[in-house]
Amino acid sequence: MATLVRRLFKVALFIGLFLLSVRYVHPYPYEWTEAQMRAWLYTSQALGIRDPEDSY
């Protein structure tokens, strides 16, 4: 019984994390909005990273 509960929990966790990633992770073919780009540049500058591409 505990094995079944653990397996169902893992499946539910996977589905939940998958849905979150679909909502918040942007694929490359879509252009960023100006607000997203400004936030990305501000964050890299705040962290002291010279090239914003390195902030990944």
CHARMM-style PDB file with segment names, atoms N, HN, CA, C and O in Angstrom:
ATOM      1  N   MET     1       0.816  -1.196   0.000  1.00  0.00      PROA
ATOM      2  CA  MET     1       0.000   0.000   0.000  1.00  0.00      PROA
ATOM      3  C   MET     1       0.862   1.263   0.000  1.00  0.00      PROA
ATOM      4  O   MET     1       0.571   2.222  -0.715  1.00  0.00      PROA
ATOM      5  N   ALA     2       1.929   1.254   0.813  1.00  0.00      PROA
ATOM      6  HN  ALA     2       2.165   0.475   1.394  1.00  0.00      PROA
ATOM      7  CA  ALA     2       2.812   2.421   0.873  1.00  0.00      PROA
ATOM      8  C   ALA     2       3.502   2.651  -0.467  1.00  0.00      PROA
ATOM      9  O   ALA     2       3.760   3.792  -0.849  1.00  0.00      PROA
ATOM     10  N   THR     3       3.800   1.562  -1.180  1.00  0.00      PROA
ATOM     11  HN  THR     3       3.591   0.635  -0.870  1.00  0.00      PROA
ATOM     12  CA  THR     3       4.447   1.687  -2.482  1.00  0.00      PROA
ATOM     13  C   THR     3       3.513   2.365  -3.480  1.00  0.00      PROA
ATOM     14  O   THR     3       3.948   3.192  -4.281  1.00  0.00      PROA
ATOM     15  N   LEU     4       2.239   2.015  -3.428  1.00  0.00      PROA
ATOM     16  HN  LEU     4       1.886   1.343  -2.777  1.00  0.00      PROA
ATOM     17  CA  LEU     4       1.251   2.627  -4.320  1.00  0.00      PROA
ATOM     18  C   LEU     4       1.099   4.115  -4.030  1.00  0.00      PROA
ATOM     19  O   LEU     4       1.028   4.926  -4.953  1.00  0.00      PROA
ATOM     20  N   VAL     5       1.050   4.470  -2.756  1.00  0.00      PROA
ATOM     21  HN  VAL     5       1.108   3.811  -2.007  1.00  0.00      PROA
ATOM     22  CA  VAL     5       0.925   5.878  -2.369  1.00  0.00      PROA
ATOM     23  C   VAL     5       2.158   6.657  -2.823  1.00  0.00      PROA
ATOM     24  O   VAL     5       2.037   7.769  -3.336  1.00  0.00      PROA
ATOM     25  N   ARG     6       3.323   6.085  -2.639  1.00  0.00      PROA
ATOM     26  HN  ARG     6       3.422   5.181  -2.223  1.00  0.00      PROA
ATOM     27  CA  ARG     6       4.564   6.737  -3.055  1.00  0.00      PROA
ATOM     28  C   ARG     6       4.590   6.930  -4.567  1.00  0.00      PROA
ATOM     29  O   ARG     6       4.999   7.984  -5.054  1.00  0.00      PROA
ATOM     30  N   ARG     7       4.156   5.915  -5.308  1.00  0.00      PROA
ATOM     31  HN  ARG     7       3.824   5.058  -4.912  1.00  0.00      PROA
ATOM     32  CA  ARG     7       4.141   6.011  -6.767  1.00  0.00      PROA
ATOM     33  C   ARG     7       3.140   7.073  -7.230  1.00  0.00      PROA
ATOM     34  O   ARG     7       3.440   7.844  -8.142  1.00  0.00      PROA
ATOM     35  N   LEU     8       1.966   7.122  -6.620  1.00  0.00      PROA
ATOM     36  HN  LEU     8       1.722   6.496  -5.879  1.00  0.00      PROA
ATOM     37  CA  LEU     8       0.978   8.144  -6.975  1.00  0.00      PROA
ATOM     38  C   LEU     8       1.471   9.548  -6.633  1.00  0.00      PROA
ATOM     39  O   LEU     8       1.220  10.499  -7.373  1.00  0.00      PROA
ATOM     40  N   PHE     9       2.174   9.669  -5.506  1.00  0.00      PROA
ATOM     41  HN  PHE     9       2.378   8.896  -4.905  1.00  0.00      PROA
ATOM     42  CA  PHE     9       2.740  10.968  -5.139  1.00  0.00      PROA
ATOM     43  C   PHE     9       3.780  11.410  -6.164  1.00  0.00      PROA
ATOM     44  O   PHE     9       3.809  12.580  -6.546  1.00  0.00      PROA
ATOM     45  N   LYS    10       4.624  10.499  -6.609  1.00  0.00      PROA
ATOM     46  HN  LYS    10       4.601   9.548  -6.298  1.00  0.00      PROA
ATOM     47  CA  LYS    10       5.639  10.840  -7.603  1.00  0.00      PROA
ATOM     48  C   LYS    10       5.003  11.264  -8.923  1.00  0.00      PROA
ATOM     49  O   LYS    10       5.463  12.210  -9.562  1.00  0.00      PROA
ATOM     50  N   VAL    11       3.953  10.569  -9.327  1.00  0.00      PROA
ATOM     51  HN  VAL    11       3.579   9.801  -8.808  1.00  0.00      PROA
ATOM     52  CA  VAL    11       3.262  10.929 -10.567  1.00  0.00      PROA
ATOM     53  C   VAL    11       2.614  12.298 -10.435  1.00  0.00      PROA
ATOM     54  O   VAL    11       2.703  13.111 -11.354  1.00  0.00      PROA
ATOM     55  N   ALA    12       1.965  12.566  -9.312  1.00  0.00      PROA
ATOM     56  HN  ALA    12       1.893  11.905  -8.565  1.00  0.00      PROA
ATOM     57  CA  ALA    12       1.324  13.867  -9.081  1.00  0.00      PROA
ATOM     58  C   ALA    12       2.370  14.982  -9.015  1.00  0.00      PROA
ATOM     59  O   ALA    12       2.139  16.074  -9.535  1.00  0.00      PROA
ATOM     60  N   LEU    13       3.498  14.723  -8.393  1.00  0.00      PROA
ATOM     61  HN  LEU    13       3.686  13.836  -7.971  1.00  0.00      PROA
ATOM     62  CA  LEU    13       4.570  15.713  -8.323  1.00  0.00      PROA
ATOM     63  C   LEU    13       5.119  16.002  -9.711  1.00  0.00      PROA
ATOM     64  O   LEU    13       5.353  17.161 -10.056  1.00  0.00      PROA
ATOM     65  N   PHE    14       5.327  14.961 -10.513  1.00  0.00      PROA
ATOM     66  HN  PHE    14       5.137  14.020 -10.233  1.00  0.00      PROA
ATOM     67  CA  PHE    14       5.822  15.152 -11.867  1.00  0.00      PROA
ATOM     68  C   PHE    14       4.847  15.992 -12.686  1.00  0.00      PROA
ATOM     69  O   PHE    14       5.262  16.924 -13.374  1.00  0.00      PROA
ATOM     70  N   ILE    15       3.566  15.673 -12.619  1.00  0.00      PROA
ATOM     71  HN  ILE    15       3.229  14.916 -12.059  1.00  0.00      PROA
ATOM     72  CA  ILE    15       2.567  16.421 -13.395  1.00  0.00      PROA
ATOM     73  C   ILE    15       2.515  17.881 -12.932  1.00  0.00      PROA
ATOM     74  O   ILE    15       2.430  18.791 -13.757  1.00  0.00      PROA
ATOM     75  N   GLY    16       2.565  18.103 -11.626  1.00  0.00      PROA
ATOM     76  HN  GLY    16       2.634  17.364 -10.956  1.00  0.00      PROA
ATOM     77  CA  GLY    16       2.547  19.467 -11.110  1.00  0.00      PROA
ATOM     78  C   GLY    16       3.757  20.277 -11.563  1.00  0.00      PROA
ATOM     79  O   GLY    16       3.610  21.420 -11.998  1.00  0.00      PROA
ATOM     80  N   LEU    17       4.940  19.700 -11.467  1.00  0.00      PROA
ATOM     81  HN  LEU    17       5.060  18.772 -11.114  1.00  0.00      PROA
ATOM     82  CA  LEU    17       6.152  20.406 -11.897  1.00  0.00      PROA
ATOM     83  C   LEU    17       6.162  20.609 -13.404  1.00  0.00      PROA
ATOM     84  O   LEU    17       6.632  21.639 -13.889  1.00  0.00      PROA
ATOM     85  N   PHE    18       5.650  19.637 -14.146  1.00  0.00      PROA
ATOM     86  HN  PHE    18       5.269  18.801 -13.752  1.00  0.00      PROA
ATOM     87  CA  PHE    18       5.576  19.778 -15.599  1.00  0.00      PROA
ATOM     88  C   PHE    18       4.665  20.936 -15.979  1.00  0.00      PROA
ATOM     89  O   PHE    18       5.013  21.737 -16.846  1.00  0.00      PROA
ATOM     90  N   LEU    19       3.502  21.032 -15.340  1.00  0.00      PROA
ATOM     91  HN  LEU    19       3.220  20.380 -14.635  1.00  0.00      PROA
ATOM     92  CA  LEU    19       2.580  22.123 -15.646  1.00  0.00      PROA
ATOM     93  C   LEU    19       3.168  23.486 -15.279  1.00  0.00      PROA
ATOM     94  O   LEU    19       2.953  24.465 -15.994  1.00  0.00      PROA
ATOM     95  N   LEU    20       3.900  23.555 -14.181  1.00  0.00      PROA
ATOM     96  HN  LEU    20       4.075  22.760 -13.600  1.00  0.00      PROA
ATOM     97  CA  LEU    20       4.570  24.807 -13.817  1.00  0.00      PROA
ATOM     98  C   LEU    20       5.630  25.191 -14.847  1.00  0.00      PROA
ATOM     99  O   LEU    20       5.754  26.361 -15.210  1.00  0.00      PROA
ATOM    100  N   SER    21       6.391  24.206 -15.316  1.00  0.00      PROA
ATOM    101  HN  SER    21       6.290  23.256 -15.022  1.00  0.00      PROA
ATOM    102  CA  SER    21       7.429  24.514 -16.299  1.00  0.00      PROA
ATOM    103  C   SER    21       6.825  24.952 -17.630  1.00  0.00      PROA
ATOM    104  O   SER    21       7.378  25.821 -18.304  1.00  0.00      PROA
ATOM    105  N   VAL    22       5.699  24.362 -18.013  1.00  0.00      PROA
ATOM    106  HN  VAL    22       5.249  23.656 -17.465  1.00  0.00      PROA
ATOM    107  CA  VAL    22       5.040  24.773 -19.254  1.00  0.00      PROA
ATOM    108  C   VAL    22       4.563  26.211 -19.144  1.00  0.00      PROA
ATOM    109  O   VAL    22       4.619  26.962 -20.117  1.00  0.00      PROA
ATOM    110  N   ARG    23       4.100  26.593 -17.975  1.00  0.00      PROA
ATOM    111  HN  ARG    23       4.054  25.982 -17.184  1.00  0.00      PROA
ATOM    112  CA  ARG    23       3.571  27.947 -17.795  1.00  0.00      PROA
ATOM    113  C   ARG    23       4.675  29.003 -17.727  1.00  0.00      PROA
ATOM    114  O   ARG    23       4.509  30.096 -18.269  1.00  0.00      PROA
ATOM    115  N   TYR    24       5.795  28.699 -17.076  1.00  0.00      PROA
ATOM    116  HN  TYR    24       5.931  27.812 -16.636  1.00  0.00      PROA
ATOM    117  CA  TYR    24       6.786  29.740 -16.787  1.00  0.00      PROA
ATOM    118  C   TYR    24       8.080  29.670 -17.582  1.00  0.00      PROA
ATOM    119  O   TYR    24       8.832  30.644 -17.577  1.00  0.00      PROA
ATOM    120  N   VAL    25       8.374  28.587 -18.253  1.00  0.00      PROA
ATOM    121  HN  VAL    25       7.763  27.796 -18.257  1.00  0.00      PROA
ATOM    122  CA  VAL    25       9.609  28.486 -19.028  1.00  0.00      PROA
ATOM    123  C   VAL    25       9.275  28.809 -20.475  1.00  0.00      PROA
ATOM    124  O   VAL    25       8.439  28.146 -21.089  1.00  0.00      PROA
ATOM    125  N   HSD    26       9.933  29.838 -21.021  1.00  0.00      PROA
ATOM    126  HN  HSD    26      10.612  30.377 -20.522  1.00  0.00      PROA
ATOM    127  CA  HSD    26       9.651  30.279 -22.376  1.00  0.00      PROA
ATOM    128  C   HSD    26      10.580  29.596 -23.366  1.00  0.00      PROA
ATOM    129  O   HSD    26      11.799  29.638 -23.197  1.00  0.00      PROA
ATOM    130  N   PRO    27      10.032  28.973 -24.387  1.00  0.00      PROA
ATOM    131  CA  PRO    27      10.885  28.397 -25.428  1.00  0.00      PROA
ATOM    132  C   PRO    27      11.468  29.497 -26.304  1.00  0.00      PROA
ATOM    133  O   PRO    27      10.931  30.603 -26.355  1.00  0.00      PROA
ATOM    134  N   TYR    28      12.548  29.200 -26.982  1.00  0.00      PROA
ATOM    135  HN  TYR    28      12.984  28.301 -26.940  1.00  0.00      PROA
ATOM    136  CA  TYR    28      13.260  30.202 -27.763  1.00  0.00      PROA
ATOM    137  C   TYR    28      12.497  30.780 -28.949  1.00  0.00      PROA
ATOM    138  O   TYR    28      12.689  31.965 -29.223  1.00  0.00      PROA
ATOM    139  N   PRO    29      11.652  30.057 -29.676  1.00  0.00      PROA
ATOM    140  CA  PRO    29      11.030  30.676 -30.853  1.00  0.00      PROA
ATOM    141  C   PRO    29      10.171  31.893 -30.541  1.00  0.00      PROA
ATOM    142  O   PRO    29       9.913  32.706 -31.429  1.00  0.00      PROA
ATOM    143  N   TYR    30       9.726  32.034 -29.304  1.00  0.00      PROA
ATOM    144  HN  TYR    30       9.936  31.373 -28.582  1.00  0.00      PROA
ATOM    145  CA  TYR    30       8.880  33.166 -28.955  1.00  0.00      PROA
ATOM    146  C   TYR    30       9.746  34.322 -28.483  1.00  0.00      PROA
ATOM    147  O   TYR    30      10.669  34.146 -27.687  1.00  0.00      PROA
ATOM    148  N   GLU    31       9.436  35.489 -28.981  1.00  0.00      PROA
ATOM    149  HN  GLU    31       8.687  35.633 -29.627  1.00  0.00      PROA
ATOM    150  CA  GLU    31      10.190  36.679 -28.584  1.00  0.00      PROA
ATOM    151  C   GLU    31       9.793  37.096 -27.168  1.00  0.00      PROA
ATOM    152  O   GLU    31       8.641  36.943 -26.764  1.00  0.00      PROA
ATOM    153  N   TRP    32      10.765  37.625 -26.423  1.00  0.00      PROA
ATOM    154  HN  TRP    32      11.701  37.749 -26.752  1.00  0.00      PROA
ATOM    155  CA  TRP    32      10.482  38.136 -25.090  1.00  0.00      PROA
ATOM    156  C   TRP    32       9.812  39.491 -25.213  1.00  0.00      PROA
ATOM    157  O   TRP    32      10.015  40.223 -26.182  1.00  0.00      PROA
ATOM    158  N   THR    33       9.014  39.805 -24.211  1.00  0.00      PROA
ATOM    159  HN  THR    33       8.850  39.211 -23.424  1.00  0.00      PROA
ATOM    160  CA  THR    33       8.448  41.145 -24.175  1.00  0.00      PROA
ATOM    161  C   THR    33       9.535  42.102 -23.681  1.00  0.00      PROA
ATOM    162  O   THR    33      10.566  41.684 -23.156  1.00  0.00      PROA
ATOM    163  N   GLU    34       9.277  43.374 -23.863  1.00  0.00      PROA
ATOM    164  HN  GLU    34       8.440  43.714 -24.290  1.00  0.00      PROA
ATOM    165  CA  GLU    34      10.260  44.373 -23.429  1.00  0.00      PROA
ATOM    166  C   GLU    34      10.436  44.344 -21.910  1.00  0.00      PROA
ATOM    167  O   GLU    34      11.544  44.541 -21.411  1.00  0.00      PROA
ATOM    168  N   ALA    35       9.355  44.102 -21.180  1.00  0.00      PROA
ATOM    169  HN  ALA    35       8.455  43.943 -21.585  1.00  0.00      PROA
ATOM    170  CA  ALA    35       9.432  44.040 -19.717  1.00  0.00      PROA
ATOM    171  C   ALA    35      10.265  42.838 -19.267  1.00  0.00      PROA
ATOM    172  O   ALA    35      11.037  42.948 -18.315  1.00  0.00      PROA
ATOM    173  N   GLN    36      10.119  41.694 -19.937  1.00  0.00      PROA
ATOM    174  HN  GLN    36       9.491  41.604 -20.710  1.00  0.00      PROA
ATOM    175  CA  GLN    36      10.910  40.518 -19.590  1.00  0.00      PROA
ATOM    176  C   GLN    36      12.390  40.763 -19.861  1.00  0.00      PROA
ATOM    177  O   GLN    36      13.245  40.373 -19.066  1.00  0.00      PROA
ATOM    178  N   MET    37      12.687  41.408 -20.981  1.00  0.00      PROA
ATOM    179  HN  MET    37      11.992  41.725 -21.627  1.00  0.00      PROA
ATOM    180  CA  MET    37      14.083  41.695 -21.326  1.00  0.00      PROA
ATOM    181  C   MET    37      14.705  42.659 -20.322  1.00  0.00      PROA
ATOM    182  O   MET    37      15.847  42.474 -19.901  1.00  0.00      PROA
ATOM    183  N   ARG    38      13.943  43.700 -19.936  1.00  0.00      PROA
ATOM    184  HN  ARG    38      13.015  43.851 -20.279  1.00  0.00      PROA
ATOM    185  CA  ARG    38      14.470  44.641 -18.948  1.00  0.00      PROA
ATOM    186  C   ARG    38      14.730  43.966 -17.611  1.00  0.00      PROA
ATOM    187  O   ARG    38      15.741  44.240 -16.965  1.00  0.00      PROA
ATOM    188  N   ALA    39      13.827  43.086 -17.190  1.00  0.00      PROA
ATOM    189  HN  ALA    39      13.006  42.864 -17.715  1.00  0.00      PROA
ATOM    190  CA  ALA    39      14.010  42.366 -15.924  1.00  0.00      PROA
ATOM    191  C   ALA    39      15.236  41.466 -15.993  1.00  0.00      PROA
ATOM    192  O   ALA    39      15.983  41.368 -15.019  1.00  0.00      PROA
ATOM    193  N   TRP    40      15.455  40.813 -17.117  1.00  0.00      PROA
ATOM    194  HN  TRP    40      14.849  40.892 -17.908  1.00  0.00      PROA
ATOM    195  CA  TRP    40      16.616  39.937 -17.294  1.00  0.00      PROA
ATOM    196  C   TRP    40      17.916  40.742 -17.248  1.00  0.00      PROA
ATOM    197  O   TRP    40      18.878  40.336 -16.596  1.00  0.00      PROA
ATOM    198  N   LEU    41      17.942  41.876 -17.936  1.00  0.00      PROA
ATOM    199  HN  LEU    41      17.161  42.205 -18.466  1.00  0.00      PROA
ATOM    200  CA  LEU    41      19.138  42.718 -17.932  1.00  0.00      PROA
ATOM    201  C   LEU    41      19.402  43.305 -16.545  1.00  0.00      PROA
ATOM    202  O   LEU    41      20.549  43.351 -16.099  1.00  0.00      PROA
ATOM    203  N   TYR    42      18.343  43.753 -15.859  1.00  0.00      PROA
ATOM    204  HN  TYR    42      17.411  43.715 -16.220  1.00  0.00      PROA
ATOM    205  CA  TYR    42      18.501  44.309 -14.512  1.00  0.00      PROA
ATOM    206  C   TYR    42      19.034  43.260 -13.548  1.00  0.00      PROA
ATOM    207  O   TYR    42      19.898  43.548 -12.720  1.00  0.00      PROA
ATOM    208  N   THR    43      18.515  42.044 -13.661  1.00  0.00      PROA
ATOM    209  HN  THR    43      17.813  41.810 -14.334  1.00  0.00      PROA
ATOM    210  CA  THR    43      18.964  40.971 -12.769  1.00  0.00      PROA
ATOM    211  C   THR    43      20.430  40.649 -12.996  1.00  0.00      PROA
ATOM    212  O   THR    43      21.179  40.469 -12.036  1.00  0.00      PROA
ATOM    213  N   SER    44      20.850  40.574 -14.256  1.00  0.00      PROA
ATOM    214  HN  SER    44      20.241  40.721 -15.036  1.00  0.00      PROA
ATOM    215  CA  SER    44      22.253  40.269 -14.528  1.00  0.00      PROA
ATOM    216  C   SER    44      23.163  41.397 -14.033  1.00  0.00      PROA
ATOM    217  O   SER    44      24.251  41.135 -13.520  1.00  0.00      PROA
ATOM    218  N   GLN    45      22.727  42.633 -14.183  1.00  0.00      PROA
ATOM    219  HN  GLN    45      21.844  42.846 -14.599  1.00  0.00      PROA
ATOM    220  CA  GLN    45      23.530  43.758 -13.679  1.00  0.00      PROA
ATOM    221  C   GLN    45      23.587  43.749 -12.157  1.00  0.00      PROA
ATOM    222  O   GLN    45      24.633  44.041 -11.578  1.00  0.00      PROA
ATOM    223  N   ALA    46      22.478  43.418 -11.501  1.00  0.00      PROA
ATOM    224  HN  ALA    46      21.628  43.181 -11.972  1.00  0.00      PROA
ATOM    225  CA  ALA    46      22.441  43.379 -10.038  1.00  0.00      PROA
ATOM    226  C   ALA    46      23.356  42.287  -9.490  1.00  0.00      PROA
ATOM    227  O   ALA    46      23.924  42.431  -8.408  1.00  0.00      PROA
ATOM    228  N   LEU    47      23.496  41.193 -10.241  1.00  0.00      PROA
ATOM    229  HN  LEU    47      23.034  41.075 -11.120  1.00  0.00      PROA
ATOM    230  CA  LEU    47      24.376  40.102  -9.822  1.00  0.00      PROA
ATOM    231  C   LEU    47      25.837  40.335 -10.217  1.00  0.00      PROA
ATOM    232  O   LEU    47      26.718  39.557  -9.852  1.00  0.00      PROA
ATOM    233  N   GLY    48      26.083  41.408 -10.963  1.00  0.00      PROA
ATOM    234  HN  GLY    48      25.367  42.040 -11.260  1.00  0.00      PROA
ATOM    235  CA  GLY    48      27.447  41.725 -11.373  1.00  0.00      PROA
ATOM    236  C   GLY    48      27.931  40.906 -12.549  1.00  0.00      PROA
ATOM    237  O   GLY    48      29.135  40.700 -12.702  1.00  0.00      PROA
ATOM    238  N   ILE    49      27.029  40.440 -13.375  1.00  0.00      PROA
ATOM    239  HN  ILE    49      26.051  40.608 -13.250  1.00  0.00      PROA
ATOM    240  CA  ILE    49      27.386  39.636 -14.547  1.00  0.00      PROA
ATOM    241  C   ILE    49      27.455  40.575 -15.744  1.00  0.00      PROA
ATOM    242  O   ILE    49      26.483  41.266 -16.051  1.00  0.00      PROA
ATOM    243  N   ARG    50      28.594  40.601 -16.419  1.00  0.00      PROA
ATOM    244  HN  ARG    50      29.383  40.039 -16.170  1.00  0.00      PROA
ATOM    245  CA  ARG    50      28.782  41.533 -17.525  1.00  0.00      PROA
ATOM    246  C   ARG    50      27.941  41.163 -18.744  1.00  0.00      PROA
ATOM    247  O   ARG    50      27.307  42.026 -19.350  1.00  0.00      PROA
ATOM    248  N   ASP    51      27.937  39.877 -19.101  1.00  0.00      PROA
ATOM    249  HN  ASP    51      28.452  39.175 -18.608  1.00  0.00      PROA
ATOM    250  CA  ASP    51      27.185  39.423 -20.269  1.00  0.00      PROA
ATOM    251  C   ASP    51      25.884  38.772 -19.789  1.00  0.00      PROA
ATOM    252  O   ASP    51      25.932  37.762 -19.087  1.00  0.00      PROA
ATOM    253  N   PRO    52      24.731  39.327 -20.150  1.00  0.00      PROA
ATOM    254  CA  PRO    52      23.466  38.760 -19.673  1.00  0.00      PROA
ATOM    255  C   PRO    52      23.246  37.312 -20.091  1.00  0.00      PROA
ATOM    256  O   PRO    52      22.510  36.590 -19.419  1.00  0.00      PROA
ATOM    257  N   GLU    53      23.866  36.867 -21.184  1.00  0.00      PROA
ATOM    258  HN  GLU    53      24.464  37.454 -21.730  1.00  0.00      PROA
ATOM    259  CA  GLU    53      23.743  35.467 -21.589  1.00  0.00      PROA
ATOM    260  C   GLU    53      24.341  34.524 -20.545  1.00  0.00      PROA
ATOM    261  O   GLU    53      23.942  33.363 -20.462  1.00  0.00      PROA
ATOM    262  N   ASP    54      25.290  35.009 -19.753  1.00  0.00      PROA
ATOM    263  HN  ASP    54      25.615  35.952 -19.820  1.00  0.00      PROA
ATOM    264  CA  ASP    54      25.922  34.184 -18.729  1.00  0.00      PROA
ATOM    265  C   ASP    54      25.063  34.036 -17.466  1.00  0.00      PROA
ATOM    266  O   ASP    54      25.413  33.278 -16.562  1.00  0.00      PROA
ATOM    267  N   SER    55      23.938  34.761 -17.408  1.00  0.00      PROA
ATOM    268  HN  SER    55      23.654  35.377 -18.143  1.00  0.00      PROA
ATOM    269  CA  SER    55      23.102  34.686 -16.224  1.00  0.00      PROA
ATOM    270  C   SER    55      22.254  33.421 -16.197  1.00  0.00      PROA
ATOM    271  O   SER    55      21.558  33.163 -15.216  1.00  0.00      PROA
ATOM    272  N   TYR    56      22.307  32.623 -17.274  1.00  0.00      PROA
ATOM    273  HN  TYR    56      22.872  32.832 -18.072  1.00  0.00      PROA
ATOM    274  CA  TYR    56      21.607  31.343 -17.247  1.00  0.00      PROA
ATOM    275  C   TYR    56      22.281  30.460 -16.245  1.00  0.00      PROA
ATOM    276  OT1 TYR    56      21.863  29.319 -16.047  1.00  0.00      PROA
TER     277      TYR     56
END
